[in-house]
C-alpha cells in the first residue's frame, strides 16, 4: 500500500501527552475509504500505552492491527472504530475496524467487518472488547451449571460475566471494589459481591482487574481443582501472586488468556474475521449500552483524553465524529 493522503488523528506524543496530527490514509487494489462515525476508548489498554508502560520486549507483539508509530512515541493507537464506507461496491455500508482514533481511514475490504442491522453503530464500538470477552469465555470452558466468578467489573470483565450468565444453569458473580458496579451486574443477570464477599468454591474464576489484589481475590474464590483464568494485561508491571496456601492445597490451575491467539481447540476452524463477526453479532442486546460511560466529540478528544483514562469510573468512552 502507498499513502493516498492524510486525515486528522489522535497521537500519543510522549508519556501522558496527546495531540492531533495527520494519520495516513492508504490506497491499494482492494482498499475502501471509510468516514468514521464513532470510536471507542478501551481504558485499560490505552492507559498503559498512554503512560508508556508497554514492555520493551513486547513492542512488536502488542501492536494494534493498524497502529502507526511505535510505543517509544509518537504512536497512533486504538482498535475500535465504526464508520461508513465512502467508496467502492460497498459504499454506504456501516462497518467495524480495528483502527485508531482518526476522522477517515482506508483499509482492504476484508478488514472492514459489517455491523449487523440489529446492532446500532454507536454500540458497535464495544466489538473489540466483546471479541476479547468471547476469547476469554472460550479459554474458561464454562459448562452448564457452573458457579462462575469474574473479578474485575470493567468493560471486559462485565462482558465476560454477561456471556457466562447466558450459559444454561450457570450462577455468575461479578466482583469489584466499586459498589456502583452492582447495578451493572444486576442488569447483566449476575450477582454482585465486594472482594470480601466473593465465593470460595467457584468452578471457574476469571480475573480481569489487572491488580495483584484482584488476582489474590480470584485465587481465594476458586474451588478445589478449579481453573483461574488470568485475562489482565499488566504491561511492564511485575505482579506478586499468592501461590502458597489455598493455591497449592486446592491444586488450582492458573491459565493466561490473551486475545491475540484463538484457543487451540478452535484455531483449526475459526479465523480472526469470523471471531470478530461473531462478537459484533453478540452486541444486539440494548442492555449493553450500560457499558458506555460517556461520550466526547472528536474535536475535544486531545483535551479530554487524559481525564477519560484517569477517571476510575470510565468503562467504554465513546468518541463521536460530527
Secondary structure, DSSP 8 states (H G I E B T S, - for coil): -EEEEEEEEEEEEETTEEEEEEEEEEE-TTEEEEEEEEEEEEHHHHHHHHHT-S-GGGTTTT--TT-EE-TTS-EE----EEEEE-SSTTTT-EEEES--SBSEEEEEGGG-EE--TTS-TTTGGGHHHHHHHHHHHHHHT--TT-EEEEE--SHHHHHHHHHHTTSTT-EEEEE-S-TTHHHHHHHTT-EEE-GGG--SSEEEEEE-S-SHHHHHHHHHHEEEEEEEEE----TT-------STHHHHTT-EEEE--TTS--HHHHTT--HHHHHHHHHHTT--GGGGGGEEEEEEGGGHHHHHHHHHH-TT-SEEEEE--
